[in-house]
Amino acid sequence: MFTSPEIASVGILEDQCKREGMDFSVSKVSFSSNGKALTMNESEGFIKLIKDNVTQKIVGGSIIGPDASSLISSLTLAIANELTEQQITQTVFAHPTTGEVIHEAAFGLSIGALHQA
């Protein structure tokens, strides 16, 4: 949705995972830890990734914050192509960009986010 901050979501939501009794993990990273968002003075919001712990695949994601309408396409590709958090963490994300929050959230599903506010 083109609101301020922008809102975008794809795949399965956390509540749905709970209702279905899935074994899942969630990583949530704030835009307040992102250099580009800080320089844009738009650090409100977060990205949330949901991983199915059985398949190790990313099954859902939500973004509330700057560039959400642009960033959601990366999460859509990840879910449609059944990517794992490891495949996302091995992807190069340009610096400084708001897209780095996707990278951070993927790290949050394994070793932990590197930058967290």
VOMAR-419877 format. One line per field, with one value per residue: residue number from 1; residue in one letter; x, y, z of N, C-alpha, C, O in turn. Coordinates in nm, 4 decimals, padded with zeros to 6 digits. Each point is the difference from the previous one (the first is absolute). Example, Ala and Ser with C-alpha at 12.3 -4.5 7.8 and 13.67 -1.06 7.14 Angstrom:
! VOMAR-419877
num	(1  2)
residuo	(A  S)
n_X	(01.3190  -00.1386)
n_Y	(-00.5690  00.1069)
n_Z	(00.7800  -00.1385)
ca_X	(-00.0890  00.0820)
ca_Y	(00.1190  00.1190)
ca_Z	(00.0000  00.0060)
c_X	(00.0900  -00.0770)
c_Y	(00.1200  00.1090)
c_Z	(00.0000  00.0730)
o_X	(00.1036  00.0509)
o_Y	(-00.0019  00.1108)
o_Z	(00.0665  00.0169)
END
This chain:
! VOMAR-419877
num	(1  2  3  4  5  6  7  8  9  10  11  12  13  14  15  16  17  18  19  20  21  22  23  24  25  26  27  28  29  30  31  32  33  34  35  36  37  38  39  40  41  42  43  44  45  46  47  48  49  50  51  52  53  54  55  56  57  58  59  60  61  62  63  64  65  66  67  68  69  70  71  72  73  74  75  76  77  78  79  80  81  82  83  84  85  86  87  88  89  90  91  92  93  94  95  96  97  98  99  100  101  102  103  104  105  106  107  108  109  110  111  112  113  114  115  116  117)
residuo	(M  F  T  S  P  E  I  A  S  V  G  I  L  E  D  Q  C  K  R  E  G  M  D  F  S  V  S  K  V  S  F  S  S  N  G  K  A  L  T  M  N  E  S  E  G  F  I  K  L  I  K  D  N  V  T  Q  K  I  V  G  G  S  I  I  G  P  D  A  S  S  L  I  S  S  L  T  L  A  I  A  N  E  L  T  E  Q  Q  I  T  Q  T  V  F  A  H  P  T  T  G  E  V  I  H  E  A  A  F  G  L  S  I  G  A  L  H  Q  A)
n_X	(00.0847  -00.1408  00.1162  -00.1034  00.1526  00.1834  -00.1718  00.1374  -00.1401  00.1389  -00.1365  00.1483  -00.2179  00.0879  -00.1207  00.0573  00.1757  -00.0385  -00.0919  00.1614  00.0229  -00.0234  00.1198  -00.0428  00.0877  00.0543  -00.0289  00.0829  -00.0403  00.1114  -00.1909  -00.1002  -00.0594  -00.1837  00.1983  -00.0351  -00.0397  00.1863  00.1160  -00.0928  00.1470  00.1136  00.0415  -00.1478  -00.0227  -00.1338  00.1702  -00.1650  00.1570  -00.0926  00.0727  -00.0038  -00.0875  -00.2147  -00.1346  -00.0636  -00.2030  00.0915  -00.0784  00.1698  -00.1608  00.1217  -00.1359  00.1389  -00.0738  00.1824  -00.1099  -00.1301  -00.0611  00.1586  -00.0162  -00.1897  00.0635  00.1042  -00.1279  -00.0653  00.1531  00.0278  -00.1556  -00.0047  00.1595  -00.1793  -00.0215  00.2160  -00.0402  00.0001  -00.1889  -00.1534  00.0035  -00.0908  -00.1948  00.0654  00.0612  -00.1239  00.2066  -00.1565  -00.0587  -00.1669  00.0844  00.1210  -00.1650  00.0023  00.1412  -00.0445  -00.1512  00.0915  00.1030  -00.1482  00.0152  00.1607  00.1185  -00.1720  -00.1851  00.0382  -00.1797  00.0791  -00.1867)
n_Y	(-00.1173  00.0915  -00.1290  00.0888  -00.1588  -00.0053  -00.0479  -00.1384  -00.0908  -00.1356  -00.0942  -00.1535  -00.0031  00.1827  00.1831  00.0916  00.1393  00.2077  00.1557  00.0870  00.1572  00.1941  -00.1341  00.1468  00.0826  00.0952  00.0972  00.0750  00.0816  00.0728  00.1052  -00.0553  -00.1974  00.1098  -00.0911  -00.1843  -00.1937  -00.1033  -00.1203  -00.2038  -00.0640  -00.1862  00.1114  00.1417  -00.1086  -00.1233  -00.1267  -00.0728  -00.1022  -00.0832  -00.0821  -00.0789  -00.0119  -00.0001  00.1711  00.0886  -00.0836  00.1265  00.0387  00.1015  00.1345  00.0824  00.1245  00.0475  00.0959  00.0992  00.1317  00.0697  00.2115  00.1190  00.0846  00.1196  00.1733  00.1550  00.1469  00.1781  00.1594  00.1542  00.1582  00.1863  00.1344  00.0661  00.2248  -00.0575  -00.0700  -00.2238  -00.0967  -00.0131  -00.1660  -00.1705  00.0725  00.0258  00.0713  00.0730  00.0805  00.0792  -00.1819  00.0922  00.0131  00.1848  00.1462  00.0473  00.1501  00.2187  00.0846  00.0628  00.2002  00.1605  -00.0293  00.1569  00.1041  00.0346  00.0990  00.0458  00.0280  00.0606  00.0637)
n_Z	(00.0000  -00.1469  00.1425  00.1730  -00.0508  -00.1320  -00.1403  00.1122  -00.1516  00.1157  -00.1507  00.0701  00.0552  00.0943  -00.0451  -00.1968  00.0038  00.0772  -00.1353  -00.1313  00.1602  -00.1067  -00.1330  00.1649  -00.1895  00.1980  -00.1997  00.1947  -00.2068  00.1797  -00.0517  00.1928  -00.0910  -00.0674  -00.0584  -00.1231  00.1063  00.0705  -00.1511  -00.0012  00.1601  -00.0650  00.1892  -00.0896  00.1926  -00.1353  00.0734  -00.1334  00.1245  -00.1870  00.1982  -00.2094  00.2051  -00.0649  -00.0616  00.1967  -00.0377  -00.1621  00.2077  00.1079  -00.0813  00.1696  -00.1298  00.1700  -00.1894  00.0880  -00.1454  00.1675  -00.0422  00.1017  00.2067  -00.0079  -00.1267  00.1241  00.1105  -00.1212  -00.0427  00.1620  00.0195  -00.1243  00.0829  00.1200  -00.0148  -00.0261  00.2093  00.0041  -00.0692  00.1629  00.1503  -00.1124  00.0840  -00.2121  00.2031  -00.1717  -00.0449  00.1329  00.1157  -00.1185  -00.2079  00.0452  -00.0384  -00.2207  -00.0875  00.0258  -00.1440  -00.1949  -00.0132  -00.0487  -00.2221  -00.0158  -00.1569  -00.1398  00.0755  -00.2154  -00.1326  00.1976  -00.1075)
ca_X	(-00.0847  00.0764  -00.0269  00.1256  00.0922  -00.0582  -00.0249  -00.0079  00.0090  -00.0116  00.0120  -00.0741  00.0168  00.0367  -00.1216  -00.0392  00.0940  -00.0407  -00.1270  00.0232  00.0909  00.1285  00.1272  00.0512  00.0801  -00.0268  00.1042  -00.0543  00.1085  -00.0494  00.0652  00.0834  00.1373  00.0414  00.0624  -00.0720  -00.1248  00.0357  00.0331  -00.1258  -00.0845  -00.1178  00.0434  -00.1148  -00.0437  00.0791  -00.0234  -00.0160  00.0068  -00.0473  00.0632  -00.0493  00.1159  00.0086  00.0576  00.1015  -00.0346  -00.0717  -00.1394  -00.0763  00.0746  -00.0738  00.0842  -00.0637  00.1074  00.0379  00.0223  -00.0663  -00.0615  00.1071  00.0701  -00.0834  00.0254  00.1086  -00.0578  -00.0878  00.0889  00.0542  -00.1047  -00.0400  00.1092  00.0259  00.1341  00.0256  00.0661  00.1413  00.0161  -00.0132  00.1178  00.1129  -00.0242  00.0600  -00.0926  00.0760  00.0074  -00.1140  -00.1350  -00.1010  -00.0080  00.0855  -00.0789  -00.0347  00.1204  00.0065  -00.1069  00.0396  00.0988  -00.0736  -00.0561  00.1053  00.1046  -00.0423  00.0203  00.1296  -00.0256  -00.1327  -00.0167)
ca_Y	(00.1173  00.1237  00.0801  00.0484  -00.0735  -00.0971  -00.1323  -00.1057  -00.1331  -00.1095  -00.1329  -00.0370  00.0872  -00.0679  -00.0549  -00.1183  -00.1063  -00.0468  -00.0733  -00.1262  -00.0808  -00.0130  00.0235  00.1127  00.1035  00.1365  00.0999  00.1346  00.0981  00.1367  00.0930  00.0936  -00.0495  00.0066  00.1285  00.0731  00.0486  00.1098  00.1191  00.0452  00.0414  -00.0875  -00.1209  -00.0662  -00.1229  -00.1224  -00.1123  -00.1272  -00.1193  -00.1230  -00.1185  -00.1323  -00.0705  -00.1352  00.0081  00.1068  00.0983  00.1214  -00.0196  00.1229  00.1202  00.1253  00.1186  00.1275  00.0971  00.0622  -00.0845  -00.1308  -00.0365  -00.0481  -00.1126  -00.1195  -00.0877  -00.0922  -00.1050  -00.0794  -00.0909  -00.0981  -00.0961  -00.0713  -00.0899  -00.0854  00.0239  -00.0138  00.1181  -00.0084  00.0522  00.1462  00.0577  -00.0101  00.0974  00.1313  00.1130  00.1248  00.0847  -00.0066  -00.0071  -00.0506  -00.1444  -00.0706  -00.0547  -00.1372  -00.0762  -00.0061  -00.0878  -00.1380  -00.0371  -00.0172  -00.1347  -00.0985  00.0440  00.1226  00.1218  00.0633  00.1370  00.0060  00.1196)
ca_Z	(00.0000  -00.0084  00.1180  00.0579  -00.0866  -00.0923  00.0567  -00.1007  00.0590  -00.0958  00.0602  00.1210  00.1159  00.1245  00.0616  -00.0765  00.0379  00.1328  -00.0127  -00.0699  00.0796  -00.0704  00.0684  -00.0753  00.0672  -00.0446  00.0202  -00.0181  00.0049  -00.0089  -00.0918  00.0766  -00.0044  -00.1403  -00.0313  -00.1052  00.0585  00.0903  -00.0786  -00.0598  00.1129  -00.0056  00.0706  00.0620  -00.0637  00.0133  -00.0904  00.0715  -00.0839  00.0629  -00.0584  00.0366  00.0555  -00.0549  -00.1352  00.0032  -00.1022  00.0380  -00.0390  00.0158  00.0334  00.0084  00.0086  00.0313  00.0025  -00.1270  -00.1175  00.0116  -00.1281  -00.0873  00.0627  00.0085  -00.1153  00.0368  00.0849  -00.0855  -00.0728  00.0941  00.0340  -00.1220  -00.0389  00.1156  00.0511  00.1432  00.0562  -00.0357  -00.1355  00.0067  00.0663  -00.0921  -00.1062  00.0249  00.0030  -00.0131  00.1197  00.0917  -00.0569  00.0933  -00.0232  00.0950  00.1113  -00.0377  00.0327  00.1467  00.0500  -00.0320  00.1019  00.1247  00.0030  00.0236  00.0943  00.0660  -00.0790  00.0275  00.0446  00.0604  00.0826)
c_X	(00.0890  -00.0442  00.1330  00.0044  -00.0736  -00.0136  -00.0106  00.0184  -00.0183  00.0134  -00.0858  00.0314  00.0292  -00.1216  -00.0460  00.0908  -00.0382  -00.1263  00.0202  00.0981  00.1347  00.1171  00.0694  00.0831  -00.0327  00.1210  -00.0602  00.1129  -00.0580  00.0767  00.0884  00.1450  00.0587  00.0497  -00.0751  -00.1302  00.0270  00.0324  -00.1224  -00.0943  -00.1335  00.0323  -00.1135  -00.0329  00.0984  -00.0254  -00.0094  00.0058  -00.0457  00.0596  -00.0689  00.1214  00.0166  00.0703  00.1163  -00.0283  -00.0708  -00.1422  -00.0847  00.0889  -00.0908  00.0998  -00.0888  00.1140  00.0335  00.0273  -00.0672  -00.0589  00.1032  00.0654  -00.0808  00.0246  00.1129  -00.0521  -00.0926  00.0816  00.0545  -00.1028  -00.0386  00.1056  00.0485  00.1424  00.0071  00.0638  00.1485  00.0244  -00.0118  00.1228  00.1224  -00.0142  00.0627  -00.1088  00.0827  -00.0099  00.0325  -00.1331  -00.0963  -00.0154  00.0851  -00.0784  -00.0460  00.1156  00.0103  -00.1044  00.0318  00.1061  -00.0680  -00.0645  00.1055  00.0979  -00.0388  00.0332  00.1308  -00.0170  -00.1432  -00.0064  -00.0827)
c_Y	(00.1233  00.0943  00.0564  -00.0433  -00.0977  -00.1360  -00.1007  -00.1351  -00.1044  -00.1326  -00.0166  00.0982  -00.0830  -00.0628  -00.1267  -00.1185  -00.0600  -00.0839  -00.1370  -00.0902  -00.0235  00.0169  00.1099  00.0930  00.1348  00.0865  00.1357  00.1003  00.1383  00.0819  00.0997  -00.0459  00.0087  00.1406  00.0821  00.0572  00.1174  00.1269  00.0576  00.0571  -00.0759  -00.1330  -00.0727  -00.1271  -00.1143  -00.0922  -00.1249  -00.1118  -00.1202  -00.1183  -00.1255  -00.0796  -00.1419  00.0029  00.0983  00.1114  00.1210  -00.0144  00.1255  00.1168  00.1215  00.1137  00.1186  00.0996  00.0526  -00.1041  -00.1364  -00.0443  -00.0505  -00.1259  -00.1289  -00.0949  -00.0989  -00.1138  -00.0907  -00.1015  -00.1095  -00.1080  -00.0836  -00.1016  -00.0868  00.0138  -00.0209  00.1280  -00.0008  00.0543  00.1524  00.0616  -00.0060  00.0937  00.1333  00.1064  00.1279  00.0817  00.1417  -00.0012  -00.0480  -00.1508  -00.0817  -00.0557  -00.1424  -00.0923  -00.0194  -00.0952  -00.1463  -00.0481  -00.0247  -00.1367  -00.1054  00.0517  00.1236  00.1206  00.0662  00.1411  00.0038  00.1198  -00.0308)
c_Z	(00.0000  00.1105  00.0477  00.1452  -00.0907  00.0686  -00.1140  00.0687  -00.1087  00.0752  00.1231  00.1128  00.1253  00.0684  -00.0697  00.0329  00.1349  -00.0081  -00.0633  00.0743  -00.0661  00.0964  -00.0808  00.0868  -00.0615  00.0293  -00.0326  00.0204  -00.0261  -00.1034  00.0748  00.0068  -00.1413  -00.0353  -00.1021  00.0544  00.0937  -00.0771  -00.0696  00.1053  -00.0021  00.0672  00.0715  -00.0766  00.0143  -00.1180  00.0862  -00.1029  00.0804  -00.0758  00.0518  00.0470  -00.0528  -00.1358  -00.0086  -00.1009  00.0594  -00.0522  00.0136  00.0329  -00.0001  00.0151  00.0322  00.0090  -00.1385  -00.1084  00.0080  -00.1336  -00.1004  00.0545  -00.0015  -00.1171  00.0288  00.0867  -00.0801  -00.0799  00.0909  00.0322  -00.1225  -00.0429  00.1150  00.0532  00.1509  00.0519  -00.0341  -00.1408  -00.0022  00.0655  -00.0907  -00.1204  00.0378  -00.0079  -00.0021  00.1285  -00.0426  -00.0758  00.1078  -00.0150  00.0950  00.1182  -00.0307  00.0377  00.1521  00.0567  -00.0301  00.0983  00.1343  00.0144  00.0275  00.1076  00.0794  -00.0862  00.0417  00.0556  00.0528  00.0916  00.1229)
o_X	(00.1016  -00.0717  00.1027  -00.0702  -00.1148  00.0745  -00.0690  00.0730  -00.0721  00.0698  -00.1032  00.1148  -00.0300  00.0086  -00.0456  -00.0469  00.0029  -00.0079  -00.0677  00.0288  00.0648  -00.0103  00.0481  -00.0082  -00.0383  00.0618  -00.0628  00.0642  -00.0755  00.1207  00.0833  00.0866  00.1105  -00.0729  -00.0139  -00.0337  -00.0773  -00.0417  -00.0052  -00.1064  -00.1056  -00.0069  00.0248  -00.0023  00.1016  -00.0898  00.0740  -00.0717  00.0253  -00.0101  -00.0256  00.0906  00.1086  00.0910  00.0767  00.0862  -00.0712  -00.0205  -00.1144  00.1107  -00.0933  00.1028  -00.1003  00.0806  -00.0719  00.0624  00.0351  00.0053  -00.0346  00.0339  00.0573  -00.0203  -00.0041  00.0398  -00.0064  -00.0395  00.0087  00.0333  -00.0132  -00.0332  00.1036  00.0669  -00.0983  00.0444  00.0600  00.0999  00.0679  00.0480  00.0928  00.0865  -00.0060  -00.0723  00.0916  -00.0999  00.0896  -00.0248  00.0402  -00.0461  -00.0225  00.0470  -00.0197  -00.0208  00.0251  00.0292  -00.0306  -00.0056  00.0431  -00.0332  -00.0331  -00.0180  00.0660  00.1011  00.0337  00.0780  -00.0945  00.0850  -00.0247)
o_Y	(00.0053  00.0974  -00.0206  00.0572  -00.0365  -00.0321  00.0248  -00.0113  00.0216  -00.0082  00.0651  00.0404  -00.1193  -00.1125  -00.0941  -00.1132  -00.1218  -00.1070  -00.0961  -00.1107  -00.1017  00.0700  -00.0253  -00.0019  00.0096  -00.0114  00.0186  00.0020  00.0204  -00.0171  00.0665  00.0746  -00.0485  00.0983  00.1212  00.1149  00.0957  00.1086  00.1199  00.0528  00.0561  -00.1056  -00.0970  00.0011  00.0115  00.0229  -00.0154  00.0032  -00.0089  -00.0089  -00.0127  -00.0263  -00.0572  -00.0789  -00.0024  00.0850  -00.0111  -00.0240  00.0029  -00.0161  00.0096  -00.0130  00.0248  -00.0051  -00.0254  -00.1031  -00.0891  -00.1182  -00.0775  -00.0906  -00.1089  -00.1207  -00.1135  -00.1151  -00.1204  -00.1160  -00.1162  -00.1184  -00.1220  -00.1043  -00.0658  -00.0994  00.0186  00.0842  00.1063  00.0680  00.0669  00.1040  00.0791  00.0029  00.0411  00.0086  00.0166  -00.0050  00.0188  00.0857  -00.0623  -00.0670  -00.1198  -00.0924  -00.0798  -00.1075  -00.1106  -00.0781  -00.0883  -00.1140  -00.0861  -00.0413  -00.1170  -00.0295  00.0335  00.0010  00.0045  00.0434  -00.0276  00.0180  00.0888)
o_Z	(00.0694  -00.0230  -00.0647  00.0834  00.0254  00.0926  -00.0988  00.0985  -00.0975  00.1010  00.0160  00.0188  00.0048  00.0490  00.0649  00.0114  00.0176  00.0603  00.0363  -00.0456  00.0245  00.1008  -00.1104  00.1228  -00.1166  00.1058  -00.1042  00.1051  -00.0951  -00.0167  -00.0616  00.0457  -00.0245  00.0133  00.0169  -00.0284  00.0040  00.0402  -00.0274  -00.0325  00.0293  -00.0629  00.0716  -00.1231  00.0686  -00.0810  00.0972  -00.1000  00.1202  -00.1224  00.1197  -00.0791  00.0096  -00.0255  -00.0962  -00.0225  00.0998  -00.1190  -00.0454  00.0512  -00.0798  00.0665  -00.0669  00.0929  -00.0966  00.0253  -00.0773  -00.0337  -00.0893  -00.0761  00.0032  00.0132  -00.0475  -00.0177  00.0249  -00.0119  -00.0397  00.0036  00.0101  -00.0564  -00.0101  00.0282  00.0718  -00.0780  -00.0158  -00.0234  -00.0779  -00.0451  00.0171  -00.0876  00.1159  -00.0993  00.0804  00.0717  -00.0822  -00.0847  00.0982  00.0924  00.0171  00.0663  00.0916  00.0563  00.0479  00.0906  00.0802  00.0460  00.0768  00.1111  00.0187  00.1181  00.0983  -00.0702  00.1183  00.0849  -00.0739  00.0871  00.0817)
END
